[in-house]
Amino acid sequence: MNVIAYFSDLLTNLQSWIFQAIVQPTMFYVGLGEYVEDSFEGVEWFIFGVLQLIILFLILRPLESWIPVHKITDRYARWNDFIYTALHRLGAFSMVVFFLLTPVFDYLTAVLHLQGVNPFNLEDLWSGFLQYPALLFIAYLFVLDFFDYWYHRASHQFNWWWGLHSLHHSQRNMNLWSDNRNHLLDDFLRDIYMGMIAIVIGVEPGQYVMLVMASQMLQSLQHANVRIHFGWFGDYLLVSPRYHRMHHAIGLGHETQGKGTLGGHNFAVLFPVWDVLFGTALFSKEYAETGIRDQLPAPEGCSREYGRGFWSQQWLGLKRMTGMEKETHS
């Protein structure tokens, strides 16, 4: 038995054991027996989430100590980012949204089928996808990333949306856990949007788990406090930590040419080609200082507060979104 098959069987057995010993009895006990079948997939999300956290800690954490961009000056902020990462990587958001959307799209598909309309499926575009599943996986990533680019770019264009998304940019000590430092409402909207796209192009639940995991692992690397890039050519192929750090740069990443208006550069989530095609790419050899201009003291900024802990960050995000928050000056 080869190594891949061995670990695949091991994970399947672990999933079955957790489901039968813990999840299934618990769901029947609390009166959620009708959702037991869907919860089996949820266990898979949880297992892969735990594996992600272990891999990230064993690989990226040592790299951050070995080749850091900056010294971590606020360890509590990094720990707070880990809470966000654990919450999201264990499947809580993506899983719930995907399985809530699936029955809705199943119903719509059935209605369209009765009308003689067949649903779109990406793998039907080329017979080679059936022979080479890895190519289909990459194609799914590519299509999902295209739509993710536009979602990300939109969050930098509207004041209310930036009020939520700015929480992600407010980390001055960017680190491997910073990818999931987002407002819960912003994440909920994004997961609905991405879940809809995935279902529309024919992604199966098992495939969606692996697609989300691959994307998340790459995004953790992008946010890591590591002096890494992929070279002149490689940075055009895949978003590197240096390329994405420019997106978080004060005065450049989220502003239009440093003029203080919403906009920015390097919105691509995985593939820089979207930034290149749509004129938002900014390639630089600099490892820029991260954060938001209004966090700085006067005269550069206004010492705006984005919150220390999880709940204060969530509350201030809602206040920024609704325009309730008043800027404070030092």
RODO-2510 file (C-alpha; in nm, 4 decimals, decimal comma):
residues 330
     n   res          X          Y          Z
     1     m     0,0000     0,0000     0,0000
     2     n     0,1478     0,3378    -0,0969
     3     v     0,1787     0,6280     0,1452
     4     i    -0,1030     0,8353    -0,0064
     5     a    -0,3478     0,5458     0,0121
     6     y    -0,2407     0,4732     0,3696
     7     f    -0,3053     0,8289     0,4886
     8     s    -0,6294     0,8472     0,2896
     9     d    -0,7580     0,5348     0,4665
    10     l    -0,6365     0,6699     0,7996
    11     l    -0,8257     0,9971     0,7553
    12     t    -1,1389     0,8154     0,6371
    13     n    -1,1328     0,5871     0,9427
    14     l    -1,0772     0,8848     1,1724
    15     q    -1,3670     1,0697     1,0115
    16     s    -1,5955     0,7693     1,0567
    17     w    -1,4929     0,7235     1,4195
    18     i    -1,5479     1,0895     1,5153
    19     f    -1,8823     1,0884     1,3358
    20     q    -2,0119     0,7678     1,4924
    21     a    -1,8731     0,8167     1,8418
    22     i    -1,9304     1,1884     1,8926
    23     v    -2,1154     1,3815     1,6218
    24     q    -2,4044     1,1467     1,5393
    25     p    -2,5104     1,0769     1,9013
    26     t    -2,4803     1,4465     1,9878
    27     m    -2,6961     1,5595     1,6971
    28     f    -2,9695     1,3088     1,7784
    29     y    -2,9544     1,4129     2,1443
    30     v    -3,0079     1,7837     2,0641
    31     g    -3,2839     1,7091     1,8121
    32     l    -3,0910     1,7702     1,4885
    33     g    -3,1176     1,4187     1,3507
    34     e    -3,2381     1,5398     1,0113
    35     y    -2,8969     1,6998     0,9513
    36     v    -2,6886     1,3983     1,0494
    37     e    -2,6024     1,3029     0,6918
    38     d    -2,4672     1,6497     0,6123
    39     s    -2,2690     1,6582     0,9363
    40     f    -2,0521     1,3700     0,8115
    41     e    -1,8973     1,6120     0,5615
    42     g    -1,8592     1,8615     0,8429
    43     v    -1,6321     1,6184     1,0259
    44     e    -1,4076     1,6146     0,7184
    45     w    -1,3828     1,9966     0,7324
    46     f    -1,2854     1,9742     1,0989
    47     i    -1,0130     1,7118     1,0439
    48     f    -0,8562     1,9004     0,7557
    49     g    -0,8736     2,2188     0,9602
    50     v    -0,6793     2,0601     1,2452
    51     l    -0,4213     1,9307     0,9967
    52     q    -0,3841     2,2802     0,8516
    53     l    -0,3159     2,4319     1,1930
    54     i    -0,0526     2,1671     1,2677
    55     i     0,1220     2,2072     0,9305
    56     l     0,1218     2,5865     0,9537
    57     f     0,2704     2,5797     1,3020
    58     l     0,5396     2,3260     1,2114
    59     i     0,6484     2,4921     0,8848
    60     l     0,5632     2,8627     0,8747
    61     r     0,6193     2,9391     1,2425
    62     p     0,9899     2,8346     1,2278
    63     l     1,0312     3,0291     0,9018
    64     e     0,8973     3,3419     1,0702
    65     s     1,1695     3,3057     1,3333
    66     w     1,4389     3,2302     1,0751
    67     i     1,3730     3,4927     0,8045
    68     p     1,1302     3,7511     0,9493
    69     v     1,0441     4,0770     0,7774
    70     h     0,9968     4,2564     1,1095
    71     k     1,0154     4,1896     1,4801
    72     i     0,6815     4,1032     1,6402
    73     t     0,6089     4,3896     1,8791
    74     d     0,2572     4,2838     1,9821
    75     r     0,2346     3,9143     2,0655
    76     y    -0,1223     3,9510     2,1913
    77     a    -0,2291     4,0740     1,8461
    78     r    -0,0718     3,7632     1,6925
    79     w    -0,2510     3,5390     1,9415
    80     n    -0,5769     3,7159     1,8607
    81     d    -0,5176     3,6395     1,4911
    82     f    -0,4770     3,2720     1,5815
    83     i    -0,8272     3,2743     1,7331
    84     y    -0,9650     3,3949     1,3988
    85     t    -0,7671     3,1256     1,2151
    86     a    -0,8846     2,8430     1,4407
    87     l    -1,2462     2,9598     1,4085
    88     h    -1,2337     2,9610     1,0285
    89     r    -1,0013     2,6716     0,9520
    90     l    -1,2084     2,4247     1,1518
    91     g    -1,4811     2,4699     0,8917
    92     a    -1,7426     2,6641     1,0855
    93     f    -1,8231     2,9243     0,8197
    94     s    -1,7531     2,7650     0,4832
    95     m    -1,9194     2,4363     0,5781
    96     v    -2,2416     2,5907     0,7076
    97     v    -2,2822     2,8252     0,4116
    98     f    -2,2041     2,5599     0,1504
    99     f    -2,4522     2,3110     0,2934
   100     l    -2,7203     2,5755     0,3351
   101     l    -2,6835     2,6751    -0,0288
   102     t    -2,6679     2,3216    -0,1724
   103     p    -3,0405     2,2326    -0,1197
   104     v    -3,1408     2,5705    -0,2649
   105     f    -2,9419     2,5090    -0,5820
   106     d    -3,0613     2,1462    -0,5982
   107     y    -3,4181     2,2745    -0,6007
   108     l    -3,3420     2,5342    -0,8697
   109     t    -3,1628     2,2691    -1,0777
   110     a    -3,4659     2,0404    -1,0558
   111     v    -3,6966     2,3223    -1,1669
   112     l    -3,4701     2,4084    -1,4610
   113     h    -3,4443     2,0406    -1,5559
   114     l    -3,8235     2,0219    -1,5799
   115     q    -3,8044     2,3167    -1,8178
   116     g    -3,5465     2,1358    -2,0316
   117     v    -3,2539     2,3491    -1,9124
   118     n    -2,9411     2,1594    -1,8055
   119     p    -2,7179     2,3162    -1,5379
   120     f    -2,3696     2,4366    -1,6264
   121     n    -2,0791     2,2189    -1,5179
   122     l    -1,7171     2,3179    -1,5722
   123     e    -1,5961     1,9613    -1,6243
   124     d    -1,8308     1,9242    -1,9238
   125     l    -1,6344     2,1849    -2,1199
   126     w    -1,3459     1,9469    -2,1931
   127     s    -1,3377     1,5670    -2,1901
   128     g    -0,9773     1,5767    -2,0683
   129     f    -1,0952     1,6890    -1,7238
   130     l    -1,2319     1,3389    -1,6663
   131     q    -0,8946     1,1845    -1,7534
   132     y    -0,6864     1,4347    -1,5549
   133     p    -0,8611     1,5260    -1,2262
   134     a    -0,5637     1,7427    -1,1234
   135     l    -0,6311     1,9734    -1,4193
   136     l    -0,9964     2,0006    -1,3210
   137     f    -0,8876     2,0931    -0,9676
   138     i    -0,6608     2,3689    -1,1020
   139     a    -0,9384     2,4893    -1,3328
   140     y    -1,1763     2,5154    -1,0372
   141     l    -0,9124     2,7113    -0,8427
   142     f    -0,8585     2,9441    -1,1367
   143     v    -1,2287     3,0189    -1,1888
   144     l    -1,2973     3,0645    -0,8173
   145     d    -0,9951     3,2934    -0,7890
   146     f    -1,1240     3,5129    -1,0719
   147     f    -1,4478     3,5767    -0,8833
   148     d    -1,2605     3,6138    -0,5543
   149     y    -1,0465     3,8869    -0,7116
   150     w    -1,3547     4,0941    -0,7932
   151     y    -1,5072     4,0356    -0,4518
   152     h    -1,1840     4,1485    -0,2860
   153     r    -1,1512     4,4497    -0,5110
   154     a    -1,5108     4,5526    -0,4411
   155     s    -1,4436     4,5481    -0,0658
   156     h    -1,1907     4,8274    -0,1274
   157     q    -1,4288     5,0432    -0,3317
   158     f    -1,7268     5,1111    -0,1055
   159     n    -1,7009     5,2927     0,2266
   160     w    -1,9396     5,0628     0,4167
   161     w    -1,7631     4,7511     0,2872
   162     w    -1,4187     4,8920     0,3607
   163     g    -1,5476     4,9621     0,7127
   164     l    -1,5664     4,5851     0,7587
   165     h    -1,2676     4,4785     0,5505
   166     s    -1,0333     4,7357     0,7054
   167     l    -1,0120     4,5138     1,0138
   168     h    -0,8070     4,2732     0,8041
   169     h    -0,5656     4,5520     0,7071
   170     s    -0,5286     4,6947     1,0565
   171     q    -0,2708     4,4356     1,1671
   172     r     0,0622     4,6181     1,2030
   173     n     0,2387     4,2897     1,2964
   174     m     0,1254     4,0795     0,9996
   175     n     0,1891     3,7087     1,0588
   176     l     0,0964     3,3593     0,9433
   177     w    -0,2385     3,3736     1,1293
   178     s    -0,3434     3,7110     0,9837
   179     d    -0,5229     3,5714     0,6783
   180     n    -0,8415     3,5053     0,8753
   181     r    -0,8370     3,8303     1,0724
   182     n    -1,1658     3,9438     0,9190
   183     h    -1,4992     4,0768     1,0313
   184     l    -1,7465     3,7895     1,0711
   185     l    -2,0067     3,9644     0,8546
   186     d    -1,7502     4,0176     0,5786
   187     d    -1,6548     3,6494     0,5932
   188     f    -2,0186     3,5418     0,5914
   189     l    -2,0883     3,7477     0,2788
   190     r    -1,7767     3,6138     0,1074
   191     d    -1,8549     3,2516     0,1929
   192     i    -2,2071     3,2858     0,0531
   193     y    -2,0670     3,4402    -0,2653
   194     m    -1,7909     3,1803    -0,3109
   195     g    -2,0222     2,8938    -0,2186
   196     m    -2,2692     3,0044    -0,4843
   197     i    -1,9964     3,0231    -0,7496
   198     a    -1,8654     2,6784    -0,6519
   199     i    -2,2080     2,5177    -0,6758
   200     v    -2,2890     2,6909    -1,0061
   201     i    -1,9735     2,5554    -1,1756
   202     g    -2,0385     2,2037    -1,0467
   203     v    -1,8020     2,1658    -0,7505
   204     e    -1,8869     1,8673    -0,5317
   205     p    -1,8755     1,8994    -0,1479
   206     g    -1,5633     1,6810    -0,1218
   207     q    -1,3894     1,8865    -0,3898
   208     y    -1,4904     2,2098    -0,2217
   209     v    -1,3208     2,1036     0,1025
   210     m    -0,9901     2,0479    -0,0802
   211     l    -1,0201     2,3669    -0,2882
   212     v    -1,0807     2,5796     0,0195
   213     m    -0,7959     2,4088     0,2045
   214     a    -0,5483     2,4648    -0,0810
   215     s    -0,6461     2,8309    -0,1056
   216     q    -0,6246     2,8834     0,2697
   217     m    -0,2786     2,7288     0,2980
   218     l    -0,1453     2,9550     0,0229
   219     q    -0,3053     3,2602     0,1833
   220     s    -0,1440     3,1772     0,5175
   221     l     0,1944     3,1780     0,3440
   222     q     0,1119     3,5132     0,1793
   223     h     0,0449     3,6770     0,5157
   224     a     0,3370     3,5184     0,6990
   225     n     0,6099     3,7367     0,8447
   226     v     0,8692     3,5856     0,6121
   227     r     1,1158     3,7421     0,3700
   228     i     1,0061     3,5251     0,0760
   229     h     0,9270     3,5889    -0,2893
   230     f     0,9079     3,3645    -0,5963
   231     g     1,1467     3,5551    -0,8218
   232     w     1,0770     3,7937    -1,1075
   233     f     0,8837     3,5362    -1,3094
   234     g     0,7343     3,3371    -1,0228
   235     d     0,5664     3,6413    -0,8696
   236     y     0,3661     3,6711    -1,1918
   237     l     0,2407     3,3133    -1,1505
   238     l     0,1486     3,2918    -0,7829
   239     v     0,0909     3,5513    -0,5127
   240     s     0,3984     3,5564    -0,2893
   241     p     0,4384     3,6986     0,0640
   242     r     0,6255     3,9997    -0,0771
   243     y     0,3629     4,0635    -0,3475
   244     h     0,0733     4,0408    -0,1019
   245     r     0,2546     4,2463     0,1608
   246     m     0,2395     4,5371    -0,0821
   247     h    -0,1395     4,5003    -0,0729
   248     h    -0,1187     4,5622     0,3033
   249     a     0,1278     4,8512     0,2684
   250     i     0,0358     5,1796     0,4340
   251     g    -0,0636     5,4355     0,1713
   252     l    -0,0315     5,1968    -0,1246
   253     g    -0,2170     4,8703    -0,0760
   254     h    -0,5601     5,0131     0,0003
   255     e    -0,5346     5,3658    -0,1396
   256     t    -0,5344     5,5046    -0,4935
   257     q    -0,1743     5,6145    -0,5556
   258     g    -0,1361     5,7195    -0,1933
   259     k    -0,3999     5,9916    -0,2253
   260     g    -0,6127     5,8714     0,0635
   261     t    -0,9084     5,7556    -0,1490
   262     l    -1,0221     5,3955    -0,1570
   263     g    -0,8608     5,1694    -0,4150
   264     g    -0,5233     5,0009    -0,4003
   265     h    -0,3171     4,7292    -0,5609
   266     n    -0,2560     4,3539    -0,5649
   267     f    -0,6088     4,2306    -0,4990
   268     a    -0,5417     3,8851    -0,6473
   269     v    -0,5946     3,6086    -0,3936
   270     l    -0,3911     3,3336    -0,5628
   271     f    -0,2990     3,4287    -0,9192
   272     p    -0,1499     3,7747    -0,9976
   273     v    -0,2684     3,7449    -1,3578
   274     w    -0,5955     3,9149    -1,2582
   275     d    -0,4092     4,2192    -1,1247
   276     v    -0,1992     4,2289    -1,4414
   277     l    -0,5003     4,2013    -1,6723
   278     f    -0,7094     4,4606    -1,4902
   279     g    -0,4357     4,7122    -1,4114
   280     t    -0,4040     4,6745    -1,0331
   281     a    -0,0650     4,4985    -1,0112
   282     l     0,2211     4,6658    -0,8253
   283     f     0,5448     4,4659    -0,8271
   284     s     0,8079     4,5866    -0,5851
   285     k     1,1189     4,4504    -0,4161
   286     e     1,0211     4,6305    -0,0960
   287     y     0,8847     4,4533     0,2128
   288     a     0,6585     4,7376     0,3152
   289     e     0,5327     4,8404     0,6577
   290     t     0,1748     4,7206     0,6985
   291     g    -0,1369     4,8803     0,8416
   292     i    -0,3741     5,1667     0,7613
   293     r    -0,2761     5,5319     0,7334
   294     d    -0,5376     5,6518     0,9841
   295     q    -0,3840     5,4274     1,2533
   296     l    -0,0749     5,6474     1,2562
   297     p    -0,0465     5,9425     1,4950
   298     a    -0,0918     6,2973     1,3659
   299     p    -0,0009     6,4506     1,1322
   300     e     0,0190     6,1339     0,9140
   301     g    -0,2993     5,9847     1,0589
   302     c    -0,5509     6,0280     1,3395
   303     s    -0,4680     5,7381     1,5767
   304     r    -0,7847     5,5531     1,4801
   305     e    -0,8639     5,2547     1,7009
   306     y    -0,9444     4,9180     1,5422
   307     g    -0,9756     4,7176     1,8636
   308     r    -0,7464     4,4951     2,0679
   309     g    -0,9566     4,1847     2,1209
   310     f    -1,1889     3,9786     1,9053
   311     w    -1,5182     4,1298     2,0198
   312     s    -1,3994     4,4902     2,0266
   313     q    -1,2723     4,4465     1,6688
   314     q    -1,6080     4,3078     1,5597
   315     w    -1,8021     4,5897     1,7275
   316     l    -1,5812     4,8659     1,5885
   317     g    -1,6129     4,7112     1,2417
   318     l    -1,9917     4,7411     1,2593
   319     k    -1,9590     5,1014     1,3768
   320     r    -1,7277     5,1851     1,0866
   321     m    -1,9648     5,0167     0,8413
   322     t    -2,2639     5,2178     0,9625
   323     g    -2,0690     5,5429     1,0039
   324     m    -2,1333     5,5495     1,3796
   325     e    -1,7674     5,5564     1,4773
   326     k    -1,6049     5,8937     1,5314
   327     e    -1,2363     5,9301     1,4483
   328     t    -1,0166     6,0153     1,7436
   329     h    -0,7064     6,2310     1,7252
   330     s    -0,3926     6,2068     1,9313
***
